[in-house]
């Protein structure tokens, strides 16, 4: 890939979200710190909720993204988000710019380390943007791969009917965890856990904190297609009783 094309790509990734700015929400995913230089990724993600309460039933979210491993230490991606509420159809809601940084080579130290920084742009002045950072940790033990994301996020800007409530917005924290067993390249069963404490300055009750856990199956098929399919059970009232999730990724090199 020539330098001119790389510069053009970088510029498009930076200014693209400015023209497509909208709302976006988090998708239940565990990020790996490992980066492949020169690799393009086309990714599609989706989820569908099940709950006896109408406000948490049949909630859907889909994300479509294009990413590129710019160097051995930097991967960047633009994500488009579609979602609905309990009484609406699926609509395009937002765009997000994600960046993953891998400071060390894989296997250089006992624990593989990376960082993620993302920014979700709001289309309306009344809606806040959202900044998210993650510390990405991964460790291989035999045929098992353990990956943990330590998450911090904060809403920025926007206008609310209650300015006092806006001032109370603080940092939120959470954890995403995945353990998978490399049974075959195309079949890796595992488990995922997603936990969101909520705003640190609000001290939410345990049942108001988000907690999901469930089995997943992932793997690589047809040489350049990766998949992840799972079902998450809700362990608190803040999340649906069940949620089906899927991720499909197509890898390409020029």
Backbone as CSV, one residue per row, in Angstrom:
resi,resn,N_x,N_y,N_z,CA_x,CA_y,CA_z,C_x,C_y,C_z
1,UNK,0.847,-1.188,0.000,0.000,0.000,0.000,0.881,1.235,0.000
2,UNK,0.677,2.167,-0.951,1.542,3.331,-1.037,1.193,4.349,0.039
3,UNK,2.136,5.298,0.221,1.990,6.266,1.306,0.806,7.203,1.076
4,UNK,0.571,7.589,-0.188,-0.531,8.504,-0.473,-1.867,7.898,-0.070
5,UNK,-2.028,6.614,-0.379,-3.287,5.946,-0.024,-3.432,5.850,1.486
6,UNK,-2.328,5.589,2.187,-2.368,5.495,3.645,-2.771,6.828,4.265
7,UNK,-2.223,7.917,3.724,-2.567,9.240,4.240,-4.034,9.559,3.987
8,UNK,-4.531,9.200,2.789,-5.934,9.439,2.464,-6.843,8.657,3.389
9,UNK,-6.502,7.393,3.625,-7.293,6.564,4.532,-7.335,7.174,5.927
10,UNK,-6.181,7.605,6.404,-6.105,8.190,7.739,-6.979,9.439,7.838
11,UNK,-6.948,10.254,6.789,-7.755,11.474,6.785,-9.235,11.164,6.791
12,UNK,-9.630,10.160,6.012,-11.042,9.791,5.956,-11.528,9.272,7.298
13,UNK,-10.684,8.515,7.964,-11.067,7.964,9.261,-11.234,9.073,10.292
14,UNK,-10.394,10.103,10.183,-10.467,11.191,11.149,-11.682,12.084,10.904
15,UNK,-11.907,12.496,9.639,-12.968,13.466,9.375,-14.306,12.811,9.100
16,UNK,-14.325,11.505,8.786,-15.586,10.836,8.488,-16.613,10.953,9.582
17,UNK,-16.247,10.691,10.858,-17.222,10.801,11.929,-17.810,12.188,12.089
18,UNK,-17.103,13.232,11.693,-17.633,14.580,11.823,-18.885,14.757,10.978
19,UNK,-18.911,14.122,9.797,-20.053,14.261,8.890,-21.147,13.247,9.178
20,UNK,-20.817,12.180,9.893,-21.795,11.134,10.159,-22.194,11.092,11.629
21,UNK,-21.885,12.126,12.358,-22.042,12.093,13.814,-23.476,11.846,14.260
22,UNK,-23.631,10.819,15.126,-24.933,10.450,15.687,-24.689,9.774,17.024
23,UNK,-25.767,9.283,17.630,-25.655,8.561,18.890,-25.151,7.148,18.643
24,UNK,-24.612,6.528,19.690,-24.222,5.126,19.617,-24.206,4.564,21.026
25,UNK,-24.339,3.251,21.147,-24.315,2.620,22.447,-23.351,1.447,22.419
26,UNK,-22.999,0.969,23.609,-22.006,-0.091,23.711,-22.589,-1.430,23.290
27,UNK,-21.760,-2.250,22.642,-22.139,-3.594,22.230,-21.348,-4.573,23.094
28,UNK,-21.941,-5.706,23.508,-21.226,-6.660,24.364,-20.113,-7.389,23.610
29,UNK,-18.912,-6.861,23.690,-17.777,-7.437,22.991,-16.535,-7.341,23.871
30,UNK,-15.660,-8.336,23.759,-14.380,-8.348,24.455,-13.287,-8.133,23.409
31,UNK,-12.498,-7.077,23.573,-11.458,-6.734,22.604,-10.140,-7.411,22.959
32,UNK,-9.465,-7.933,21.942,-8.122,-8.477,22.110,-7.091,-7.383,21.892
33,UNK,-5.953,-7.419,22.587,-4.919,-6.412,22.378,-4.028,-6.686,21.164
34,UNK,-4.224,-7.816,20.513,-3.334,-8.225,19.426,-3.724,-7.542,18.116
35,UNK,-2.733,-6.948,17.440,-2.936,-6.220,16.189,-2.180,-6.910,15.053
36,UNK,-2.803,-6.972,13.879,-2.169,-7.514,12.675,-1.941,-6.370,11.694
37,UNK,-0.681,-6.010,11.475,-0.363,-4.912,10.566,-0.780,-5.247,9.129
38,UNK,-1.360,-4.253,8.433,-1.725,-4.415,7.037,-2.998,-5.198,6.805
39,UNK,-3.733,-5.527,7.867,-4.956,-6.324,7.729,-6.196,-5.433,7.786
40,UNK,-7.054,-5.590,6.781,-8.361,-4.935,6.765,-9.371,-5.851,7.446
41,UNK,-10.318,-5.271,8.161,-11.376,-6.040,8.800,-12.734,-5.440,8.483
42,UNK,-13.607,-6.265,7.919,-15.013,-5.911,7.762,-15.780,-6.710,8.808
43,UNK,-16.526,-6.026,9.642,-17.152,-6.699,10.772,-18.624,-6.338,10.883
44,UNK,-19.430,-7.348,11.197,-20.856,-7.147,11.443,-21.196,-7.761,12.795
45,UNK,-21.936,-7.007,13.613,-22.322,-7.474,14.936,-23.823,-7.280,15.119
46,UNK,-24.429,-8.132,15.925,-25.852,-7.994,16.180,-26.248,-8.585,17.519
47,UNK,-27.357,-8.086,18.081,-27.881,-8.625,19.337,-29.398,-8.498,19.351
48,UNK,-30.049,-9.364,20.120,-31.510,-9.372,20.234,-31.850,-9.831,21.648
49,UNK,-32.697,-9.062,22.334,-32.982,-9.341,23.740,-34.312,-10.064,23.941
50,UNK,-34.398,-10.777,25.068,-35.609,-11.501,25.458,-35.905,-11.184,26.929
51,UNK,-37.127,-10.707,27.201,-37.489,-10.371,28.572,-39.011,-10.282,28.683
52,UNK,-39.541,-10.603,29.849,-40.992,-10.535,30.043,-41.476,-9.096,30.181
53,UNK,-40.568,-8.173,30.462,-40.930,-6.761,30.551,-40.779,-6.119,29.176
54,UNK,-41.807,-5.434,28.738,-41.846,-4.876,27.383,-40.666,-3.956,27.104
55,UNK,-40.286,-3.152,28.090,-39.232,-2.163,27.857,-37.851,-2.799,27.628
56,UNK,-37.714,-4.091,27.960,-36.425,-4.761,27.755,-36.512,-5.919,26.767
57,UNK,-37.680,-6.113,26.169,-37.895,-7.223,25.251,-37.741,-6.771,23.795
58,UNK,-37.192,-7.642,22.965,-37.041,-7.405,21.526,-36.189,-6.170,21.215
59,UNK,-35.275,-5.860,22.090,-34.330,-4.788,21.805,-33.269,-5.319,20.836
60,UNK,-32.960,-4.549,19.828,-31.992,-4.974,18.826,-30.894,-3.934,18.673
61,UNK,-29.712,-4.432,18.330,-28.618,-3.549,17.969,-27.774,-4.238,16.904
62,UNK,-27.356,-3.465,15.925,-26.449,-3.960,14.895,-25.342,-2.945,14.693
63,UNK,-24.135,-3.448,14.435,-22.994,-2.586,14.154,-22.253,-3.122,12.940
64,UNK,-21.839,-2.208,12.084,-21.059,-2.558,10.892,-19.822,-1.674,10.863
65,UNK,-18.659,-2.286,10.674,-17.431,-1.519,10.827,-16.387,-1.896,9.788
66,UNK,-15.482,-0.951,9.564,-14.325,-1.142,8.700,-13.095,-0.713,9.477
67,UNK,-12.123,-1.631,9.598,-10.920,-1.333,10.361,-9.664,-1.711,9.605
68,UNK,-8.535,-1.141,10.055,-7.267,-1.391,9.368,-6.108,-1.361,10.363
69,UNK,-5.213,-2.347,10.249,-3.995,-2.371,11.062,-2.942,-1.490,10.426
70,UNK,-2.861,-0.248,10.879,-1.970,0.735,10.262,-0.508,0.375,10.492
71,UNK,-0.171,-0.033,11.705,1.187,-0.456,12.039,1.097,-1.695,12.926
72,UNK,2.248,-2.156,13.402,2.258,-3.272,14.356,1.667,-2.881,15.700
73,UNK,1.502,-1.581,15.914,1.077,-1.102,17.229,-0.198,-0.269,17.208
74,UNK,-0.822,-0.098,16.037,-2.018,0.759,15.965,-3.031,0.191,14.984
75,UNK,-4.251,-0.026,15.487,-5.390,-0.459,14.678,-6.493,0.575,14.838
76,UNK,-7.090,1.010,13.734,-8.151,2.016,13.803,-9.379,1.527,13.056
77,UNK,-10.556,1.959,13.504,-11.811,1.409,12.974,-12.931,2.441,13.087
78,UNK,-13.781,2.475,12.075,-14.985,3.303,12.094,-16.195,2.370,12.168
79,UNK,-17.104,2.651,13.088,-18.241,1.772,13.372,-19.549,2.526,13.171
80,UNK,-20.475,1.954,12.405,-21.825,2.484,12.264,-22.779,1.658,13.100
81,UNK,-23.704,2.308,13.799,-24.558,1.639,14.769,-26.030,1.791,14.416
82,UNK,-26.768,0.678,14.482,-28.220,0.689,14.320,-28.836,0.055,15.556
83,UNK,-29.945,0.640,16.024,-30.593,0.088,17.206,-32.050,0.517,17.261
84,UNK,-32.762,-0.062,18.215,-34.157,0.310,18.418,-34.457,0.365,19.900
85,UNK,-35.602,0.922,20.247,-36.128,0.825,21.602,-37.298,-0.147,21.544
86,UNK,-37.957,-0.360,22.683,-38.994,-1.385,22.747,-40.163,-1.118,21.808
87,UNK,-40.412,0.150,21.459,-41.581,0.473,20.643,-41.206,1.092,19.291
88,UNK,-39.962,0.880,18.833,-39.530,1.462,17.577,-38.881,0.407,16.687
89,UNK,-38.810,0.717,15.394,-38.113,-0.153,14.463,-36.625,0.159,14.486
90,UNK,-35.836,-0.688,13.839,-34.390,-0.528,13.811,-34.019,0.685,12.963
91,UNK,-33.219,1.585,13.530,-32.817,2.801,12.830,-31.319,3.041,12.981
92,UNK,-30.743,3.751,12.001,-29.343,4.142,12.110,-29.211,5.200,13.201
93,UNK,-28.329,4.932,14.157,-28.242,5.800,15.323,-26.910,6.522,15.466
94,UNK,-25.824,5.972,14.951,-24.588,6.668,15.255,-23.345,6.108,14.619
95,UNK,-22.250,6.777,14.918,-20.935,6.385,14.425,-19.917,6.531,15.540
96,UNK,-18.933,5.668,15.513,-17.921,5.649,16.561,-16.554,5.474,15.921
97,UNK,-15.553,6.133,16.477,-14.174,5.974,16.011,-13.390,5.264,17.101
98,UNK,-12.878,4.065,16.791,-12.151,3.255,17.756,-10.680,3.141,17.359
99,UNK,-9.816,3.116,18.359,-8.385,2.934,18.142,-7.835,1.979,19.188
100,UNK,-7.073,0.989,18.732,-6.418,0.050,19.637,-4.911,0.220,19.492
101,UNK,-4.222,0.264,20.631,-2.776,0.430,20.649,-2.143,-0.768,21.362
102,UNK,-1.148,-1.372,20.738,-0.429,-2.515,21.301,1.034,-2.120,21.471
103,UNK,1.448,-1.717,22.673,2.806,-1.187,22.856,3.917,-2.218,22.752
104,UNK,3.619,-3.486,23.025,4.655,-4.522,23.019,4.284,-5.650,22.062
105,UNK,5.283,-6.406,21.633,5.041,-7.544,20.756,4.309,-8.642,21.518
106,UNK,3.498,-9.413,20.809,2.781,-10.519,21.439,3.766,-11.524,22.016
107,UNK,3.593,-11.893,23.276,4.461,-12.856,23.926,5.746,-12.278,24.482
108,UNK,5.944,-10.971,24.321,7.180,-10.355,24.815,7.233,-10.396,26.340
109,UNK,6.069,-10.270,26.969,6.002,-10.319,28.426,4.985,-11.380,28.858
110,UNK,4.927,-11.607,30.156,4.045,-12.643,30.707,2.598,-12.402,30.324
111,UNK,2.211,-11.122,30.198,0.841,-10.746,29.892,0.841,-9.815,28.690
112,UNK,0.013,-10.112,27.683,-0.117,-9.219,26.537,-0.992,-8.031,26.925
113,UNK,-0.570,-6.847,26.493,-1.185,-5.614,26.951,-1.563,-4.723,25.775
114,UNK,-2.706,-4.042,25.896,-3.123,-3.089,24.876,-4.054,-2.048,25.469
115,UNK,-4.360,-1.022,24.675,-5.262,0.049,25.102,-6.255,0.347,23.987
116,UNK,-7.476,0.639,24.356,-8.490,1.066,23.398,-9.010,2.431,23.811
117,UNK,-9.157,3.305,22.812,-9.782,4.615,23.027,-10.815,4.820,21.934
118,UNK,-12.030,5.150,22.310,-13.085,5.355,21.323,-13.896,6.591,21.676
119,UNK,-14.500,7.166,20.639,-15.345,8.349,20.843,-16.621,8.176,20.028
120,UNK,-17.757,8.274,20.700,-19.062,8.181,20.071,-19.621,9.585,19.886
121,UNK,-19.918,9.928,18.650,-20.369,11.277,18.327,-21.897,11.365,18.359
122,UNK,-22.400,12.444,18.918,-23.834,12.671,18.989,-24.276,13.595,17.869
123,UNK,-25.382,13.236,17.213,-25.908,14.060,16.128,-26.630,15.291,16.656
124,UNK,-27.299,15.161,17.776,-28.103,16.253,18.323,-27.350,16.951,19.449
125,UNK,-27.524,18.260,19.516,-26.890,19.029,20.578,-27.404,18.628,21.951
126,UNK,-28.627,18.105,21.988,-29.220,17.725,23.271,-28.702,16.387,23.774
127,UNK,-28.065,15.612,22.910,-27.539,14.301,23.303,-26.041,14.389,23.550
128,UNK,-25.554,13.746,24.602,-24.122,13.808,24.893,-23.311,12.874,24.004
129,UNK,-22.053,13.239,23.754,-21.100,12.317,23.167,-20.635,11.371,24.271
130,UNK,-19.857,10.348,23.883,-19.351,9.437,24.911,-17.909,9.045,24.624
131,UNK,-17.084,9.179,25.637,-15.679,8.769,25.566,-15.519,7.449,26.304
132,UNK,-14.810,6.510,25.683,-14.582,5.219,26.330,-13.117,4.819,26.204
133,UNK,-12.556,4.328,27.284,-11.200,3.793,27.277,-11.221,2.390,27.882
134,UNK,-10.337,1.557,27.372,-10.229,0.197,27.907,-8.763,-0.205,28.031
135,UNK,-8.456,-0.859,29.125,-7.178,-1.537,29.276,-7.397,-2.977,28.845
136,UNK,-6.657,-3.432,27.831,-6.849,-4.755,27.255,-5.750,-5.697,27.745
137,UNK,-6.151,-6.806,28.334,-5.206,-7.774,28.888,-5.510,-9.158,28.334
138,UNK,-4.470,-9.914,27.989,-4.685,-11.262,27.449,-3.560,-12.191,27.902
139,UNK,-3.938,-13.410,28.267,-2.985,-14.410,28.725,-3.372,-15.788,28.197
140,UNK,-2.418,-16.488,27.603,-2.629,-17.848,27.118,-2.041,-18.831,28.125
141,UNK,-2.852,-19.829,28.504,-2.395,-20.888,29.409,-2.777,-22.231,28.783
142,UNK,-1.823,-22.872,28.150,-2.127,-24.104,27.438,-3.045,-23.821,26.264
143,UNK,-4.183,-24.523,26.220,-5.150,-24.316,25.145,-6.210,-23.272,25.492
144,UNK,-6.070,-22.652,26.647,-7.024,-21.623,27.060,-6.465,-20.229,26.765
145,UNK,-7.369,-19.324,26.364,-7.027,-17.921,26.156,-7.954,-17.089,27.027
146,UNK,-7.369,-16.293,27.924,-8.144,-15.450,28.824,-7.938,-13.989,28.421
147,UNK,-9.035,-13.264,28.205,-8.964,-11.867,27.796,-9.847,-11.031,28.706
148,UNK,-9.291,-9.932,29.215,-10.040,-9.036,30.104,-9.940,-7.604,29.600
149,UNK,-11.043,-6.885,29.685,-11.086,-5.456,29.366,-11.542,-4.701,30.605
150,UNK,-10.735,-3.750,31.055,-11.114,-2.873,32.164,-11.580,-1.561,31.555
151,UNK,-12.833,-1.189,31.798,-13.507,-0.138,31.030,-13.786,1.093,31.876
152,UNK,-13.507,2.260,31.294,-13.919,3.539,31.847,-14.609,4.328,30.742
153,UNK,-15.737,4.949,31.053,-16.445,5.733,30.044,-17.147,6.917,30.696
154,UNK,-17.372,7.954,29.876,-17.980,9.166,30.411,-18.747,9.887,29.308
155,UNK,-19.936,10.383,29.644,-20.723,11.202,28.725,-20.189,12.632,28.742
156,UNK,-20.127,13.220,27.542,-19.539,14.554,27.407,-20.495,15.462,26.650
157,UNK,-20.725,16.658,27.177,-21.536,17.648,26.484,-23.013,17.307,26.504
158,UNK,-23.739,17.855,25.517,-25.176,17.659,25.456,-25.909,18.561,26.430
159,UNK,-27.228,18.557,26.319,-28.069,19.360,27.199,-29.173,18.482,27.766
160,UNK,-29.460,18.631,29.025,-30.528,17.875,29.663,-31.548,18.862,30.239
161,UNK,-32.785,18.399,30.438,-33.789,19.286,31.051,-33.361,19.778,32.426
162,UNK,-32.540,18.978,33.077,-32.083,19.319,34.420,-30.573,19.522,34.389
163,UNK,-30.132,20.783,34.396,-28.699,21.065,34.353,-27.981,20.510,35.576
164,UNK,-28.681,20.439,36.688,-28.071,19.894,37.895,-27.760,18.412,37.708
165,UNK,-28.670,17.710,37.031,-28.441,16.299,36.758,-27.254,16.118,35.828
166,UNK,-27.113,17.011,34.852,-25.982,16.947,33.926,-24.660,17.075,34.667
167,UNK,-24.625,17.966,35.663,-23.398,18.181,36.408,-23.009,16.961,37.228
168,UNK,-23.983,16.096,37.510,-23.708,14.901,38.313,-23.106,13.775,37.479
169,UNK,-23.068,13.954,36.168,-22.502,12.903,35.333,-21.051,12.650,35.716
170,UNK,-20.748,11.394,35.929,-19.377,11.047,36.289,-18.881,9.879,35.462
171,UNK,-17.708,9.440,35.775,-17.128,8.293,35.082,-17.866,7.018,35.463
172,UNK,-18.065,6.160,34.483,-18.621,4.828,34.719,-17.520,3.798,34.531
173,UNK,-17.638,2.691,35.239,-16.625,1.648,35.142,-17.231,0.279,34.948
174,UNK,-16.473,-0.595,34.299,-16.963,-1.950,34.073,-15.848,-2.893,33.669
175,UNK,-16.227,-4.146,33.486,-15.281,-5.200,33.109,-15.935,-6.095,32.066
176,UNK,-15.165,-6.475,31.054,-15.600,-7.482,30.084,-14.569,-8.608,30.103
177,UNK,-15.052,-9.857,30.137,-14.137,-10.998,30.289,-14.528,-12.097,29.307
178,UNK,-13.509,-12.744,28.744,-13.734,-13.916,27.895,-12.673,-14.966,28.185
179,UNK,-13.116,-16.198,28.356,-12.219,-17.348,28.412,-12.683,-18.344,27.359
180,UNK,-11.778,-18.741,26.468,-12.138,-19.691,25.416,-11.115,-20.821,25.347
181,UNK,-11.600,-21.974,24.912,-10.763,-23.166,24.791,-10.541,-23.471,23.313
182,UNK,-9.288,-23.519,22.894,-8.953,-23.738,21.487,-9.045,-25.230,21.142
183,UNK,-10.283,-25.685,21.022,-10.528,-27.090,20.681,-10.107,-27.372,19.246
184,UNK,-10.590,-26.546,18.338,-10.203,-26.571,16.930,-10.120,-25.129,16.450
185,UNK,-9.458,-24.895,15.344,-9.387,-23.531,14.834,-10.779,-22.986,14.534
186,UNK,-11.677,-23.854,14.073,-13.021,-23.442,13.707,-14.022,-23.590,14.846
187,UNK,-13.594,-24.093,16.015,-14.520,-24.330,17.119,-13.824,-24.099,18.449
188,UNK,-14.119,-22.962,19.063,-13.527,-22.602,20.346,-14.633,-22.218,21.325
189,UNK,-15.084,-23.167,22.141,-16.135,-22.842,23.126,-15.564,-21.998,24.260
190,UNK,-16.426,-21.189,24.864,-15.949,-20.344,25.950,-17.079,-19.723,26.737
191,UNK,-16.718,-18.756,27.539,-17.675,-18.041,28.370,-17.313,-16.556,28.363
192,UNK,-18.330,-15.687,28.414,-18.106,-14.246,28.466,-18.913,-13.636,29.607
193,UNK,-18.334,-12.604,30.220,-18.981,-11.890,31.324,-18.877,-10.394,31.041
194,UNK,-19.993,-9.683,31.215,-20.014,-8.232,31.032,-20.629,-7.591,32.272
195,UNK,-19.861,-6.676,32.854,-20.306,-6.030,34.094,-20.098,-4.525,33.992
196,UNK,-21.139,-3.755,34.328,-21.054,-2.300,34.363,-21.540,-1.827,35.724
197,UNK,-20.647,-1.251,36.477,-21.000,-0.773,37.819,-21.943,0.418,37.758
198,UNK,-21.788,1.256,36.731,-22.535,2.501,36.642,-21.639,3.665,37.028
199,UNK,-22.232,4.814,37.313,-21.451,5.989,37.672,-20.889,5.842,39.089
200,UNK,-19.592,6.077,39.211,-18.944,5.912,40.511,-19.516,6.866,41.560
201,UNK,-19.900,8.071,41.127,-20.389,9.055,42.101,-21.856,8.857,42.472
202,UNK,-22.524,7.885,41.854,-23.931,7.624,42.162,-24.109,6.430,43.106
203,UNK,-23.086,5.577,43.220,-23.133,4.401,44.088,-24.416,3.581,43.870
204,UNK,-24.640,3.050,42.666,-25.882,2.319,42.382,-25.992,1.029,43.205
205,UNK,-27.231,0.649,43.475,-27.483,-0.595,44.187,-27.091,-1.788,43.303
206,UNK,-26.758,-2.938,43.899,-26.323,-4.093,43.104,-27.290,-4.468,41.988
207,UNK,-28.592,-4.392,42.247,-29.559,-4.784,41.230,-29.691,-3.748,40.111
208,UNK,-29.158,-2.553,40.342,-29.168,-1.513,39.312,-27.888,-1.529,38.476
209,UNK,-26.959,-2.368,38.843,-25.730,-2.541,38.088,-25.951,-3.606,37.012
210,UNK,-25.296,-3.446,35.871,-25.506,-4.354,34.747,-24.554,-5.552,34.834
211,UNK,-25.127,-6.756,34.760,-24.314,-7.970,34.806,-24.916,-9.024,33.887
212,UNK,-24.122,-9.484,32.928,-24.524,-10.531,31.990,-23.429,-11.583,31.910
213,UNK,-23.834,-12.837,31.766,-22.884,-13.942,31.675,-23.488,-15.031,30.812
214,UNK,-22.652,-15.677,29.990,-23.194,-16.733,29.148,-22.155,-17.432,28.297
215,UNK,-22.553,-18.559,27.686,-21.646,-19.332,26.836,-21.501,-18.710,25.449
216,UNK,-20.342,-18.891,24.854,-20.081,-18.423,23.497,-19.323,-19.497,22.728
217,UNK,-19.453,-19.432,21.423,-18.667,-20.282,20.520,-18.023,-19.362,19.492
218,UNK,-16.735,-19.515,19.281,-16.036,-18.691,18.308,-15.067,-19.556,17.515
219,UNK,-14.503,-18.974,16.468,-13.559,-19.726,15.652,-13.278,-19.026,14.334
220,UNK,-12.501,-19.707,13.499,-12.129,-19.165,12.195,-12.454,-20.207,11.131
221,UNK,-13.196,-19.783,10.092,-13.589,-20.682,9.020,-13.215,-20.066,7.673
222,UNK,-13.036,-20.915,6.667,-12.730,-20.463,5.309,-11.526,-19.518,5.272
223,UNK,-10.555,-19.759,6.113,-9.254,-19.067,6.168,-9.314,-17.611,6.638
224,UNK,-10.338,-16.876,6.249,-10.336,-15.454,6.604,-11.658,-14.954,7.177
225,UNK,-12.475,-15.852,7.702,-13.730,-15.457,8.329,-13.738,-15.911,9.789
226,UNK,-13.944,-14.971,10.692,-14.052,-15.276,12.112,-15.490,-15.063,12.577
227,UNK,-15.903,-15.843,13.567,-17.259,-15.694,14.095,-17.251,-15.804,15.617
228,UNK,-18.284,-15.251,16.233,-18.506,-15.350,17.666,-20.008,-15.309,17.888
229,UNK,-20.557,-16.361,18.464,-21.996,-16.453,18.725,-22.196,-16.846,20.182
230,UNK,-23.108,-16.169,20.864,-23.323,-16.500,22.265,-24.686,-16.081,22.764
231,UNK,-25.008,-16.538,23.956,-26.262,-16.169,24.625,-25.920,-15.718,26.032
232,UNK,-26.295,-14.474,26.366,-25.976,-13.899,27.657,-27.206,-13.879,28.552
233,UNK,-27.043,-14.383,29.761,-28.118,-14.381,30.744,-27.978,-13.148,31.638
234,UNK,-29.087,-12.464,31.862,-29.064,-11.293,32.732,-29.054,-11.702,34.194
235,UNK,-28.132,-11.114,34.973,-28.022,-11.434,36.398,-28.412,-10.252,37.277
236,UNK,-29.060,-9.243,36.693,-29.564,-8.107,37.458,-30.767,-7.530,36.728
237,UNK,-31.526,-6.685,37.411,-32.724,-6.100,36.803,-32.390,-5.031,35.769
238,UNK,-31.147,-4.597,35.706,-30.753,-3.518,34.797,-30.557,-3.996,33.361
239,UNK,-30.588,-5.312,33.137,-30.374,-5.865,31.802,-31.485,-6.847,31.460
240,UNK,-31.666,-7.168,30.177,-32.676,-8.161,29.798,-32.369,-9.533,30.389
241,UNK,-33.405,-10.364,30.511,-33.219,-11.720,31.044,-32.318,-12.554,30.154
242,UNK,-32.374,-12.297,28.850,-31.524,-13.018,27.910,-31.187,-12.156,26.714
243,UNK,-30.030,-12.405,26.116,-29.625,-11.645,24.941,-28.790,-12.531,24.015
244,UNK,-29.248,-12.664,22.789,-28.506,-13.389,21.765,-27.579,-12.421,21.055
245,UNK,-26.300,-12.777,20.897,-25.339,-11.896,20.247,-24.540,-12.673,19.196
246,UNK,-24.144,-11.981,18.149,-23.327,-12.605,17.115,-22.369,-11.589,16.515
247,UNK,-21.201,-12.073,16.116,-20.172,-11.252,15.481,-19.603,-12.035,14.309
248,UNK,-19.521,-11.392,13.155,-18.949,-12.001,11.953,-17.898,-11.061,11.405
249,UNK,-16.702,-11.568,11.184,-15.580,-10.714,10.770,-14.889,-11.310,9.534
250,UNK,-14.668,-10.477,8.540,-13.981,-10.884,7.315,-12.640,-10.166,7.247
251,UNK,-11.559,-10.929,7.175,-10.206,-10.367,7.145,-9.679,-10.367,5.714
252,UNK,-8.993,-9.300,5.373,-8.514,-9.157,3.993,-7.163,-8.447,3.994
253,UNK,-6.253,-8.948,3.134,-4.954,-8.319,2.942,-4.727,-8.060,1.460
254,UNK,-4.122,-6.911,1.167,-3.811,-6.579,-0.220,-2.329,-6.794,-0.498
